[in-house]
């Protein structure tokens, strides 16, 4: 079994590429550099909604205790660095967590 941590944020169309670049080149490598026990992967999805672009991140962990190790007791709280907040239009304040058979 594994746990998926799902979060969404939205940008203007003009900020979509800068945000995608920030995630791919700074945020994701920063998370991977932490060598978090039980961390497996981070997926980035996006879709154009016309007046905004929606992004979704899906992080996979071995189990919920790994996420608590990353975020602390308030593990549902979203982690949104200041650089990301500067280009996001809005974002989820919390993350959803789902179990999977992976």
C-alpha positions, 0 to 999 in steps of 0.5 A: 500500500502507498499514500498519495498526497494531492494538492492543486493550485491555479495560475494566470495563463501568463504565469503558467510557464514560470510556475511550471519552471519553478516546480520542475527546477526548484521545488521538486529537486528541493523535496527530493534533496531532503531524502524523506523516508518513504518518499517515492515520487512527485507527479505534476499535472496541468490543464488549461482552463482558458482564463487560468491554468490548474496544476495538480501535484501528486506525491507518493509515500510509503505510508501516512507516517512519512508525510507526518515526518515531512509536515509534522502533526498538521500533515494536511497543511499545504506547503507552498513556498513564497516563490510559488505564492508569487506566481499562483493566483490561488491554491488549496490550503490543505492536501488530500490523502488517499491510499492506493494499492501501489 
